[in-house]
């Protein structure tokens, strides 16, 4: 299961993590986001010991998406050692996200 990431806990969970982090930026009203959501949750379970996987609702948390220039959702950002390393915009199959994550492990 993916963690709920907010503007308030973003720095603690994402930027200070000693593991690679995936953040799915989504919204309740976004159709493609509903397709990506279960995939992100699966990856969270598959990689629970190797990575941090979270989701951020862009409607409830506007500051972080603005900081990272998120204009389209779903957008999934990949972080390592507090730095943005990769991103995937739009709905994609699970293997695309897994491949990007494995590059950071």
Steps between C-alpha positions, in 0.01 A plus 500: 500500500620850421556760771299820499745781434405862572663840469563478877679161500662508153844604624506238777370207292648578158803727525648345818442136401799267485312290241384594150155664503215498246232769534178471297338843454128442444147634555166335575338634180781378269407188299856395406599548866249232597676264258846575642397495869471119537832455316673737742348311795628169357849643458481621860437142612754344260781736605401566863847407627697679225315826426247751631185529288249777554214697350429872518155647431577817301170665597571472873873573471570774242845616615709193416354442152560868424861474620566207265307645206228233495259612226351166392383214715568228564867586528732267689829643627798283599737625771829370638700664779258794499552575130253468215645232270220410256133550420216337312206706378168333421361154548755228425526125558652372825825389334581863402485615863682190628781546246554864604498400868744212448744744335520679836553191718 
